[in-house]
Amino acid sequence: MATPRRRIVRPSTPTTNTDAHRHRQLQKLRGRLDHDRKALGRWHSRLTRAFNTVQKLQAKVVRLERQMTKLEG
């Protein structure tokens, strides 16, 4: 062991690659966020319509039940 060990010299990674990678990743995430927001908006409008329909039908059922109890009693 009279000779010193050799050092492994690796090239340093340039910061532009990581910046470009981060930029691509952000673009992907923004695209997915936009897509998911649009999908959420569609589902929200469907849910609102369904909720309003359920409320109207519940009111009709209650009204019909009241009319039936009046006629029976």
C-alpha positions as CSV (number, residue, x, y, z in Angstrom):
1,M,0.0,0.0,0.0
2,A,2.8,2.4,-0.8
3,T,0.8,3.9,-3.7
4,P,-2.0,6.3,-2.9
5,R,-5.5,5.3,-4.0
6,R,-6.8,7.0,-7.1
7,R,-9.8,9.4,-6.8
8,I,-12.7,8.7,-9.1
9,V,-13.4,11.9,-11.0
10,R,-17.0,12.2,-12.2
11,P,-18.3,15.0,-14.4
12,S,-20.5,17.4,-12.5
13,T,-24.1,17.6,-13.6
14,P,-24.9,20.9,-15.1
15,T,-27.7,22.8,-13.4
16,T,-29.5,23.5,-16.7
17,N,-30.5,19.8,-16.9
18,T,-32.2,19.9,-13.5
19,D,-33.8,23.2,-14.3
20,A,-35.1,21.8,-17.6
21,H,-36.3,18.7,-15.8
22,R,-38.0,20.8,-13.2
23,H,-39.6,23.0,-15.9
24,R,-40.9,19.9,-17.7
25,Q,-42.3,18.5,-14.5
26,L,-44.1,21.8,-13.7
27,Q,-45.6,21.8,-17.2
28,K,-46.9,18.3,-16.7
29,L,-48.3,19.1,-13.3
30,R,-50.0,22.3,-14.6
31,G,-51.6,20.3,-17.5
32,R,-52.9,17.7,-15.1
33,L,-54.2,20.3,-12.7
34,D,-56.0,22.0,-15.6
35,H,-57.5,18.7,-16.7
36,D,-58.6,17.7,-13.2
37,R,-60.1,21.2,-12.6
38,K,-62.2,20.9,-15.7
39,A,-63.3,17.4,-14.7
40,L,-64.3,18.6,-11.3
41,G,-66.3,21.4,-12.8
42,R,-68.2,18.9,-14.9
43,W,-68.9,16.6,-12.0
44,H,-69.9,19.6,-9.8
45,S,-72.5,20.7,-12.4
46,R,-73.9,17.2,-12.6
47,L,-74.0,16.9,-8.9
48,T,-75.9,20.2,-8.6
49,R,-78.5,19.1,-11.1
50,A,-78.9,15.8,-9.4
51,F,-79.2,17.4,-6.0
52,N,-81.9,19.9,-7.2
53,T,-83.8,17.0,-8.8
54,V,-83.8,15.0,-5.6
55,Q,-85.0,18.0,-3.6
56,K,-87.9,18.6,-6.1
57,L,-88.9,14.9,-6.0
58,Q,-88.8,14.8,-2.2
59,A,-91.1,17.8,-2.1
60,K,-93.5,16.1,-4.5
61,V,-93.5,12.9,-2.4
62,V,-94.2,14.9,0.8
63,R,-97.0,16.8,-1.0
64,L,-98.6,13.6,-2.3
65,E,-98.4,11.9,1.1
66,R,-100.1,14.9,2.7
67,Q,-102.9,14.8,0.1
68,M,-103.3,11.0,0.7
69,T,-103.6,11.4,4.4
70,K,-106.2,14.2,4.0
71,L,-108.3,12.0,1.7
72,E,-108.0,8.9,3.9
73,G,-108.7,10.7,7.2
